[in-house]
Amino acid sequence: MKKPVELGKYIVADPEVCHGAVTFRGTRLLVADALELLAEGLSPAEVCKQMHGWIVPDAIAEAVRLARDHFLDRHSHLRGVARKAA
C-alpha cells in the first residue's frame, strides 16, 4: 500500500483520496481545480469561497508556488529567464 506524499503544509497526494490526485489536505478538493479558477481570473479569496471555505488563502498561495516550481523544474532552461522577468 502506498503512503501519502506530503507536498506542502496544505497539499498532499494520497492514494486513498481521489485516486492519488493532488488535493488540499483533509479534503477531496483538487489543487488543479483551484488553479483553474485562478486562471479564469478569480482572486484567491474568491477561490476559497468557491471551495466552500474548506481551504484558506495560504493554501492557494502554496498551490501556486508548487505549480511554479514544478513548471520551472520541467523547463529548467527557463529558470534564469523567469527570475530576470520578475
Gaussian input, Z-matrix of N, CA and C with variables (Angstrom, degrees):
# hf/3-21g

backbone

0 1
 N
 C     1     B1
 C     2     B2     1     A1
 N     3     B3     2     A2     1     D1
 C     4     B4     3     A3     2     D2
 C     5     B5     4     A4     3     D3
 N     6     B6     5     A5     4     D4
 C     7     B7     6     A6     5     D5
 C     8     B8     7     A7     6     D6
 N     9     B9     8     A8     7     D7
 C    10    B10     9     A9     8     D8
 C    11    B11    10    A10     9     D9
 N    12    B12    11    A11    10    D10
 C    13    B13    12    A12    11    D11
 C    14    B14    13    A13    12    D12
 N    15    B15    14    A14    13    D13
 C    16    B16    15    A15    14    D14
 C    17    B17    16    A16    15    D15
 N    18    B18    17    A17    16    D16
 C    19    B19    18    A18    17    D17
 C    20    B20    19    A19    18    D18
 N    21    B21    20    A20    19    D19
 C    22    B22    21    A21    20    D20
 C    23    B23    22    A22    21    D21
 N    24    B24    23    A23    22    D22
 C    25    B25    24    A24    23    D23
 C    26    B26    25    A25    24    D24
 N    27    B27    26    A26    25    D25
 C    28    B28    27    A27    26    D26
 C    29    B29    28    A28    27    D27
 N    30    B30    29    A29    28    D28
 C    31    B31    30    A30    29    D29
 C    32    B32    31    A31    30    D30
 N    33    B33    32    A32    31    D31
 C    34    B34    33    A33    32    D32
 C    35    B35    34    A34    33    D33
 N    36    B36    35    A35    34    D34
 C    37    B37    36    A36    35    D35
 C    38    B38    37    A37    36    D36
 N    39    B39    38    A38    37    D37
 C    40    B40    39    A39    38    D38
 C    41    B41    40    A40    39    D39
 N    42    B42    41    A41    40    D40
 C    43    B43    42    A42    41    D41
 C    44    B44    43    A43    42    D42
 N    45    B45    44    A44    43    D43
 C    46    B46    45    A45    44    D44
 C    47    B47    46    A46    45    D45
 N    48    B48    47    A47    46    D46
 C    49    B49    48    A48    47    D47
 C    50    B50    49    A49    48    D48
 N    51    B51    50    A50    49    D49
 C    52    B52    51    A51    50    D50
 C    53    B53    52    A52    51    D51
 N    54    B54    53    A53    52    D52
 C    55    B55    54    A54    53    D53
 C    56    B56    55    A55    54    D54
 N    57    B57    56    A56    55    D55
 C    58    B58    57    A57    56    D56
 C    59    B59    58    A58    57    D57
 N    60    B60    59    A59    58    D58
 C    61    B61    60    A60    59    D59
 C    62    B62    61    A61    60    D60
 N    63    B63    62    A62    61    D61
 C    64    B64    63    A63    62    D62
 C    65    B65    64    A64    63    D63
 N    66    B66    65    A65    64    D64
 C    67    B67    66    A66    65    D65
 C    68    B68    67    A67    66    D66
 N    69    B69    68    A68    67    D67
 C    70    B70    69    A69    68    D68
 C    71    B71    70    A70    69    D69
 N    72    B72    71    A71    70    D70
 C    73    B73    72    A72    71    D71
 C    74    B74    73    A73    72    D72
 N    75    B75    74    A74    73    D73
 C    76    B76    75    A75    74    D74
 C    77    B77    76    A76    75    D75
 N    78    B78    77    A77    76    D76
 C    79    B79    78    A78    77    D77
 C    80    B80    79    A79    78    D78
 N    81    B81    80    A80    79    D79
 C    82    B82    81    A81    80    D80
 C    83    B83    82    A82    81    D81
 N    84    B84    83    A83    82    D82
 C    85    B85    84    A84    83    D83
 C    86    B86    85    A85    84    D84
 N    87    B87    86    A86    85    D85
 C    88    B88    87    A87    86    D86
 C    89    B89    88    A88    87    D87
 N    90    B90    89    A89    88    D88
 C    91    B91    90    A90    89    D89
 C    92    B92    91    A91    90    D90
 N    93    B93    92    A92    91    D91
 C    94    B94    93    A93    92    D92
 C    95    B95    94    A94    93    D93
 N    96    B96    95    A95    94    D94
 C    97    B97    96    A96    95    D95
 C    98    B98    97    A97    96    D96
 N    99    B99    98    A98    97    D97
 C   100   B100    99    A99    98    D98
 C   101   B101   100   A100    99    D99
 N   102   B102   101   A101   100   D100
 C   103   B103   102   A102   101   D101
 C   104   B104   103   A103   102   D102
 N   105   B105   104   A104   103   D103
 C   106   B106   105   A105   104   D104
 C   107   B107   106   A106   105   D105
 N   108   B108   107   A107   106   D106
 C   109   B109   108   A108   107   D107
 C   110   B110   109   A109   108   D108
 N   111   B111   110   A110   109   D109
 C   112   B112   111   A111   110   D110
 C   113   B113   112   A112   111   D111
 N   114   B114   113   A113   112   D112
 C   115   B115   114   A114   113   D113
 C   116   B116   115   A115   114   D114
 N   117   B117   116   A116   115   D115
 C   118   B118   117   A117   116   D116
 C   119   B119   118   A118   117   D117
 N   120   B120   119   A119   118   D118
 C   121   B121   120   A120   119   D119
 C   122   B122   121   A121   120   D120
 N   123   B123   122   A122   121   D121
 C   124   B124   123   A123   122   D122
 C   125   B125   124   A124   123   D123
 N   126   B126   125   A125   124   D124
 C   127   B127   126   A126   125   D125
 C   128   B128   127   A127   126   D126
 N   129   B129   128   A128   127   D127
 C   130   B130   129   A129   128   D128
 C   131   B131   130   A130   129   D129
 N   132   B132   131   A131   130   D130
 C   133   B133   132   A132   131   D131
 C   134   B134   133   A133   132   D132
 N   135   B135   134   A134   133   D133
 C   136   B136   135   A135   134   D134
 C   137   B137   136   A136   135   D135
 N   138   B138   137   A137   136   D136
 C   139   B139   138   A138   137   D137
 C   140   B140   139   A139   138   D138
 N   141   B141   140   A140   139   D139
 C   142   B142   141   A141   140   D140
 C   143   B143   142   A142   141   D141
 N   144   B144   143   A143   142   D142
 C   145   B145   144   A144   143   D143
 C   146   B146   145   A145   144   D144
 N   147   B147   146   A146   145   D145
 C   148   B148   147   A147   146   D146
 C   149   B149   148   A148   147   D147
 N   150   B150   149   A149   148   D148
 C   151   B151   150   A150   149   D149
 C   152   B152   151   A151   150   D150
 N   153   B153   152   A152   151   D151
 C   154   B154   153   A153   152   D152
 C   155   B155   154   A154   153   D153
 N   156   B156   155   A155   154   D154
 C   157   B157   156   A156   155   D155
 C   158   B158   157   A157   156   D156
 N   159   B159   158   A158   157   D157
 C   160   B160   159   A159   158   D158
 C   161   B161   160   A160   159   D159
 N   162   B162   161   A161   160   D160
 C   163   B163   162   A162   161   D161
 C   164   B164   163   A163   162   D162
 N   165   B165   164   A164   163   D163
 C   166   B166   165   A165   164   D164
 C   167   B167   166   A166   165   D165
 N   168   B168   167   A167   166   D166
 C   169   B169   168   A168   167   D167
 C   170   B170   169   A169   168   D168
 N   171   B171   170   A170   169   D169
 C   172   B172   171   A171   170   D170
 C   173   B173   172   A172   171   D171
 N   174   B174   173   A173   172   D172
 C   175   B175   174   A174   173   D173
 C   176   B176   175   A175   174   D174
 N   177   B177   176   A176   175   D175
 C   178   B178   177   A177   176   D176
 C   179   B179   178   A178   177   D177
 N   180   B180   179   A179   178   D178
 C   181   B181   180   A180   179   D179
 C   182   B182   181   A181   180   D180
 N   183   B183   182   A182   181   D181
 C   184   B184   183   A183   182   D182
 C   185   B185   184   A184   183   D183
 N   186   B186   185   A185   184   D184
 C   187   B187   186   A186   185   D185
 C   188   B188   187   A187   186   D186
 N   189   B189   188   A188   187   D187
 C   190   B190   189   A189   188   D188
 C   191   B191   190   A190   189   D189
 N   192   B192   191   A191   190   D190
 C   193   B193   192   A192   191   D191
 C   194   B194   193   A193   192   D192
 N   195   B195   194   A194   193   D193
 C   196   B196   195   A195   194   D194
 C   197   B197   196   A196   195   D195
 N   198   B198   197   A197   196   D196
 C   199   B199   198   A198   197   D197
 C   200   B200   199   A199   198   D198
 N   201   B201   200   A200   199   D199
 C   202   B202   201   A201   200   D200
 C   203   B203   202   A202   201   D201
 N   204   B204   203   A203   202   D202
 C   205   B205   204   A204   203   D203
 C   206   B206   205   A205   204   D204
 N   207   B207   206   A206   205   D205
 C   208   B208   207   A207   206   D206
 C   209   B209   208   A208   207   D207
 N   210   B210   209   A209   208   D208
 C   211   B211   210   A210   209   D209
 C   212   B212   211   A211   210   D210
 N   213   B213   212   A212   211   D211
 C   214   B214   213   A213   212   D212
 C   215   B215   214   A214   213   D213
 N   216   B216   215   A215   214   D214
 C   217   B217   216   A216   215   D215
 C   218   B218   217   A217   216   D216
 N   219   B219   218   A218   217   D217
 C   220   B220   219   A219   218   D218
 C   221   B221   220   A220   219   D219
 N   222   B222   221   A221   220   D220
 C   223   B223   222   A222   221   D221
 C   224   B224   223   A223   222   D222
 N   225   B225   224   A224   223   D223
 C   226   B226   225   A225   224   D224
 C   227   B227   226   A226   225   D225
 N   228   B228   227   A227   226   D226
 C   229   B229   228   A228   227   D227
 C   230   B230   229   A229   228   D228
 N   231   B231   230   A230   229   D229
 C   232   B232   231   A231   230   D230
 C   233   B233   232   A232   231   D231
 N   234   B234   233   A233   232   D232
 C   235   B235   234   A234   233   D233
 C   236   B236   235   A235   234   D234
 N   237   B237   236   A236   235   D235
 C   238   B238   237   A237   236   D236
 C   239   B239   238   A238   237   D237
 N   240   B240   239   A239   238   D238
 C   241   B241   240   A240   239   D239
 C   242   B242   241   A241   240   D240
 N   243   B243   242   A242   241   D241
 C   244   B244   243   A243   242   D242
 C   245   B245   244   A244   243   D243
 N   246   B246   245   A245   244   D244
 C   247   B247   246   A246   245   D245
 C   248   B248   247   A247   246   D246
 N   249   B249   248   A248   247   D247
 C   250   B250   249   A249   248   D248
 C   251   B251   250   A250   249   D249
 N   252   B252   251   A251   250   D250
 C   253   B253   252   A252   251   D251
 C   254   B254   253   A253   252   D252
 N   255   B255   254   A254   253   D253
 C   256   B256   255   A255   254   D254
 C   257   B257   256   A256   255   D255

   B1=1.4470
   B2=1.5307
   B3=1.3137
   B4=1.4531
   B5=1.5234
   B6=1.3265
   B7=1.4615
   B8=1.5231
   B9=1.3362
   B10=1.4588
   B11=1.5285
   B12=1.3131
   B13=1.4608
   B14=1.5281
   B15=1.3150
   B16=1.4591
   B17=1.5237
   B18=1.3114
   B19=1.4566
   B20=1.5189
   B21=1.2974
   B22=1.4536
   B23=1.5161
   B24=1.3001
   B25=1.4679
   B26=1.5298
   B27=1.3318
   B28=1.4605
   B29=1.5255
   B30=1.3272
   B31=1.4614
   B32=1.5279
   B33=1.3483
   B34=1.4577
   B35=1.5332
   B36=1.3126
   B37=1.4641
   B38=1.5244
   B39=1.3149
   B40=1.4589
   B41=1.5235
   B42=1.3436
   B43=1.4603
   B44=1.5295
   B45=1.3299
   B46=1.4656
   B47=1.5354
   B48=1.3305
   B49=1.4729
   B50=1.5253
   B51=1.3006
   B52=1.4726
   B53=1.5298
   B54=1.3204
   B55=1.4693
   B56=1.5202
   B57=1.3277
   B58=1.4550
   B59=1.5152
   B60=1.3264
   B61=1.4646
   B62=1.5278
   B63=1.2996
   B64=1.4665
   B65=1.5270
   B66=1.3417
   B67=1.4625
   B68=1.5221
   B69=1.3023
   B70=1.4627
   B71=1.5258
   B72=1.3147
   B73=1.4681
   B74=1.5360
   B75=1.3254
   B76=1.4600
   B77=1.5157
   B78=1.3336
   B79=1.4653
   B80=1.5215
   B81=1.3048
   B82=1.4661
   B83=1.5236
   B84=1.3125
   B85=1.4607
   B86=1.5200
   B87=1.3246
   B88=1.4549
   B89=1.5307
   B90=1.3088
   B91=1.4568
   B92=1.5330
   B93=1.3264
   B94=1.4711
   B95=1.5218
   B96=1.3214
   B97=1.4723
   B98=1.5254
   B99=1.3200
   B100=1.4659
   B101=1.5275
   B102=1.3282
   B103=1.4665
   B104=1.5244
   B105=1.3228
   B106=1.4623
   B107=1.5302
   B108=1.3147
   B109=1.4683
   B110=1.5286
   B111=1.3258
   B112=1.4670
   B113=1.5215
   B114=1.3250
   B115=1.4677
   B116=1.5313
   B117=1.3183
   B118=1.4697
   B119=1.5247
   B120=1.3467
   B121=1.4575
   B122=1.5126
   B123=1.3134
   B124=1.4627
   B125=1.5189
   B126=1.3170
   B127=1.4608
   B128=1.5294
   B129=1.3350
   B130=1.4646
   B131=1.5361
   B132=1.3252
   B133=1.4714
   B134=1.5287
   B135=1.3346
   B136=1.4634
   B137=1.5314
   B138=1.3321
   B139=1.4638
   B140=1.5323
   B141=1.3234
   B142=1.4731
   B143=1.5214
   B144=1.3192
   B145=1.4565
   B146=1.5319
   B147=1.3432
   B148=1.4717
   B149=1.5260
   B150=1.3233
   B151=1.4642
   B152=1.5312
   B153=1.3275
   B154=1.4679
   B155=1.5245
   B156=1.3364
   B157=1.4553
   B158=1.5226
   B159=1.3398
   B160=1.4644
   B161=1.5178
   B162=1.3266
   B163=1.4623
   B164=1.5241
   B165=1.3155
   B166=1.4698
   B167=1.5266
   B168=1.3381
   B169=1.4655
   B170=1.5322
   B171=1.3199
   B172=1.4634
   B173=1.5289
   B174=1.3232
   B175=1.4677
   B176=1.5245
   B177=1.3252
   B178=1.4671
   B179=1.5295
   B180=1.3225
   B181=1.4729
   B182=1.5267
   B183=1.3300
   B184=1.4625
   B185=1.5276
   B186=1.3166
   B187=1.4630
   B188=1.5242
   B189=1.3121
   B190=1.4685
   B191=1.5304
   B192=1.3329
   B193=1.4723
   B194=1.5234
   B195=1.3315
   B196=1.4620
   B197=1.5279
   B198=1.3255
   B199=1.4649
   B200=1.5284
   B201=1.3261
   B202=1.4610
   B203=1.5174
   B204=1.3285
   B205=1.4645
   B206=1.5239
   B207=1.3242
   B208=1.4606
   B209=1.5321
   B210=1.3154
   B211=1.4654
   B212=1.5228
   B213=1.3288
   B214=1.4616
   B215=1.5244
   B216=1.3261
   B217=1.4632
   B218=1.5295
   B219=1.3269
   B220=1.4702
   B221=1.5220
   B222=1.3120
   B223=1.4697
   B224=1.5262
   B225=1.3266
   B226=1.4722
   B227=1.5205
   B228=1.3123
   B229=1.4639
   B230=1.5350
   B231=1.3141
   B232=1.4670
   B233=1.5231
   B234=1.3331
   B235=1.4658
   B236=1.5214
   B237=1.3019
   B238=1.4674
   B239=1.5194
   B240=1.3183
   B241=1.4611
   B242=1.5209
   B243=1.3298
   B244=1.4752
   B245=1.5228
   B246=1.3169
   B247=1.4666
   B248=1.5222
   B249=1.3264
   B250=1.4660
   B251=1.5165
   B252=1.3303
   B253=1.4575
   B254=1.5330
   B255=1.3151
   B256=1.4663
   B257=1.5120
   A1=108.86
   A2=116.21
   A3=120.59
   A4=110.59
   A5=114.24
   A6=120.62
   A7=110.03
   A8=116.69
   A9=119.62
   A10=110.90
   A11=115.32
   A12=121.65
   A13=107.05
   A14=115.38
   A15=120.11
   A16=108.33
   A17=115.76
   A18=121.34
   A19=112.06
   A20=116.88
   A21=122.52
   A22=109.47
   A23=115.24
   A24=120.63
   A25=111.04
   A26=115.99
   A27=121.37
   A28=114.50
   A29=117.28
   A30=120.31
   A31=110.75
   A32=114.76
   A33=120.76
   A34=109.67
   A35=115.50
   A36=121.95
   A37=105.68
   A38=116.19
   A39=122.22
   A40=108.54
   A41=117.67
   A42=119.17
   A43=114.03
   A44=116.94
   A45=121.19
   A46=112.28
   A47=117.02
   A48=121.33
   A49=108.78
   A50=116.32
   A51=122.32
   A52=111.89
   A53=116.58
   A54=122.50
   A55=112.90
   A56=117.15
   A57=121.06
   A58=114.93
   A59=117.54
   A60=119.98
   A61=109.09
   A62=116.37
   A63=121.30
   A64=108.16
   A65=114.87
   A66=121.60
   A67=110.34
   A68=114.92
   A69=120.34
   A70=107.41
   A71=115.97
   A72=122.77
   A73=111.40
   A74=115.14
   A75=121.27
   A76=114.51
   A77=117.07
   A78=121.07
   A79=109.68
   A80=115.13
   A81=122.42
   A82=109.04
   A83=116.46
   A84=122.16
   A85=109.23
   A86=115.98
   A87=121.66
   A88=111.74
   A89=115.20
   A90=120.58
   A91=109.47
   A92=117.20
   A93=120.60
   A94=111.44
   A95=117.37
   A96=120.01
   A97=110.94
   A98=116.75
   A99=120.33
   A100=110.37
   A101=116.96
   A102=120.39
   A103=110.94
   A104=116.73
   A105=120.48
   A106=110.65
   A107=117.13
   A108=120.32
   A109=110.83
   A110=116.85
   A111=120.14
   A112=110.43
   A113=116.52
   A114=121.44
   A115=111.21
   A116=116.39
   A117=120.91
   A118=112.05
   A119=116.52
   A120=119.61
   A121=116.05
   A122=117.89
   A123=119.14
   A124=109.96
   A125=116.57
   A126=121.59
   A127=108.63
   A128=117.83
   A129=119.26
   A130=112.61
   A131=117.06
   A132=119.78
   A133=111.07
   A134=116.76
   A135=120.46
   A136=111.01
   A137=116.16
   A138=119.83
   A139=109.50
   A140=116.25
   A141=120.05
   A142=110.61
   A143=116.32
   A144=120.50
   A145=110.88
   A146=116.81
   A147=121.24
   A148=110.96
   A149=116.17
   A150=121.16
   A151=110.44
   A152=114.75
   A153=123.75
   A154=113.68
   A155=116.52
   A156=120.54
   A157=114.91
   A158=116.76
   A159=120.08
   A160=112.63
   A161=117.21
   A162=120.27
   A163=109.13
   A164=115.30
   A165=121.95
   A166=109.41
   A167=117.20
   A168=120.00
   A169=113.57
   A170=118.82
   A171=120.03
   A172=111.49
   A173=117.02
   A174=120.54
   A175=110.32
   A176=116.54
   A177=120.97
   A178=109.24
   A179=116.52
   A180=120.68
   A181=110.62
   A182=116.62
   A183=119.97
   A184=110.35
   A185=117.66
   A186=121.27
   A187=110.98
   A188=116.44
   A189=120.22
   A190=110.22
   A191=117.02
   A192=120.10
   A193=111.25
   A194=117.07
   A195=120.29
   A196=111.30
   A197=117.03
   A198=120.29
   A199=110.48
   A200=116.73
   A201=121.15
   A202=110.61
   A203=116.04
   A204=120.49
   A205=111.11
   A206=116.77
   A207=120.77
   A208=110.20
   A209=116.48
   A210=120.99
   A211=110.14
   A212=116.52
   A213=119.55
   A214=112.01
   A215=117.64
   A216=119.64
   A217=110.60
   A218=116.29
   A219=120.50
   A220=112.12
   A221=115.81
   A222=120.90
   A223=108.54
   A224=114.74
   A225=120.39
   A226=112.58
   A227=117.27
   A228=119.84
   A229=111.66
   A230=117.58
   A231=121.35
   A232=112.92
   A233=117.34
   A234=120.65
   A235=111.84
   A236=119.37
   A237=121.75
   A238=112.23
   A239=116.24
   A240=120.58
   A241=110.16
   A242=117.40
   A243=121.50
   A244=110.54
   A245=117.46
   A246=119.94
   A247=111.50
   A248=117.02
   A249=120.58
   A250=111.26
   A251=116.90
   A252=120.87
   A253=111.30
   A254=117.68
   A255=120.99
   A256=112.51
   D1=130.27
   D2=-179.65
   D3=-78.25
   D4=150.84
   D5=178.94
   D6=-96.47
   D7=156.39
   D8=175.08
   D9=-62.38
   D10=147.14
   D11=175.82
   D12=-106.16
   D13=116.24
   D14=179.01
   D15=-85.00
   D16=115.21
   D17=-177.60
   D18=-95.36
   D19=-12.49
   D20=-179.82
   D21=-179.91
   D22=-172.20
   D23=179.36
   D24=-64.83
   D25=-36.27
   D26=-173.96
   D27=-109.47
   D28=-9.47
   D29=-168.85
   D30=-123.33
   D31=137.28
   D32=-176.42
   D33=-146.22
   D34=153.72
   D35=169.75
   D36=-119.94
   D37=106.42
   D38=-175.91
   D39=-116.03
   D40=119.82
   D41=-179.35
   D42=-59.77
   D43=-17.26
   D44=178.88
   D45=-87.59
   D46=-6.26
   D47=-177.59
   D48=-124.69
   D49=122.41
   D50=176.94
   D51=51.79
   D52=39.86
   D53=176.92
   D54=57.02
   D55=29.59
   D56=176.96
   D57=86.38
   D58=6.13
   D59=177.14
   D60=-64.22
   D61=157.83
   D62=179.38
   D63=-76.30
   D64=120.51
   D65=-177.39
   D66=-129.05
   D67=168.57
   D68=171.75
   D69=-80.13
   D70=132.42
   D71=-175.25
   D72=-49.15
   D73=132.70
   D74=176.69
   D75=78.91
   D76=7.62
   D77=179.91
   D78=-133.18
   D79=177.11
   D80=170.21
   D81=-111.62
   D82=20.88
   D83=-179.61
   D84=-85.10
   D85=123.86
   D86=-177.07
   D87=-78.20
   D88=134.06
   D89=175.76
   D90=-61.13
   D91=-37.89
   D92=179.09
   D93=-58.72
   D94=-36.43
   D95=178.71
   D96=-66.69
   D97=-40.71
   D98=178.48
   D99=-64.63
   D100=-41.85
   D101=178.70
   D102=-64.71
   D103=-36.87
   D104=177.66
   D105=-63.89
   D106=-41.91
   D107=178.13
   D108=-62.75
   D109=-39.64
   D110=175.90
   D111=-62.58
   D112=-42.78
   D113=179.66
   D114=-62.80
   D115=-29.64
   D116=177.98
   D117=-77.53
   D118=-6.79
   D119=176.06
   D120=107.76
   D121=0.91
   D122=177.77
   D123=-72.38
   D124=147.58
   D125=175.61
   D126=-77.87
   D127=161.96
   D128=176.07
   D129=-54.70
   D130=-39.76
   D131=178.90
   D132=-64.22
   D133=-38.59
   D134=178.45
   D135=-67.80
   D136=-37.08
   D137=177.78
   D138=-62.87
   D139=-44.70
   D140=178.10
   D141=-58.54
   D142=-41.86
   D143=179.28
   D144=-65.40
   D145=-42.20
   D146=177.69
   D147=-60.94
   D148=-30.02
   D149=-179.58
   D150=-93.52
   D151=25.82
   D152=171.36
   D153=58.44
   D154=28.72
   D155=176.33
   D156=74.54
   D157=10.39
   D158=-178.83
   D159=-76.55
   D160=-17.46
   D161=179.32
   D162=-126.90
   D163=161.54
   D164=-177.56
   D165=-112.70
   D166=160.40
   D167=-179.97
   D168=-54.96
   D169=-33.60
   D170=177.58
   D171=-62.09
   D172=-31.82
   D173=177.52
   D174=-68.86
   D175=-37.70
   D176=177.21
   D177=-64.62
   D178=-44.98
   D179=179.25
   D180=-60.03
   D181=-41.58
   D182=178.56
   D183=-63.39
   D184=-40.62
   D185=179.04
   D186=-61.55
   D187=-42.46
   D188=179.58
   D189=-65.04
   D190=-44.06
   D191=178.92
   D192=-61.64
   D193=-44.13
   D194=179.56
   D195=-64.77
   D196=-40.49
   D197=177.85
   D198=-63.91
   D199=-42.07
   D200=177.77
   D201=-61.03
   D202=-48.76
   D203=-179.46
   D204=-60.44
   D205=-41.83
   D206=179.38
   D207=-63.07
   D208=-44.03
   D209=179.25
   D210=-60.28
   D211=-47.46
   D212=-178.16
   D213=-69.05
   D214=-31.66
   D215=175.35
   D216=-64.80
   D217=-41.26
   D218=-179.95
   D219=-72.77
   D220=-24.46
   D221=-178.51
   D222=-126.65
   D223=58.29
   D224=-173.63
   D225=-57.87
   D226=-25.99
   D227=178.81
   D228=-65.63
   D229=-14.53
   D230=179.59
   D231=-95.98
   D232=-6.91
   D233=-174.48
   D234=-54.74
   D235=-49.79
   D236=179.70
   D237=-65.85
   D238=-36.24
   D239=179.34
   D240=-64.72
   D241=-42.25
   D242=-178.58
   D243=-64.03
   D244=-39.14
   D245=-179.64
   D246=-68.43
   D247=-38.59
   D248=179.33
   D249=-65.88
   D250=-35.36
   D251=-177.75
   D252=-75.72
   D253=-22.88
   D254=-175.04
   D255=-73.97

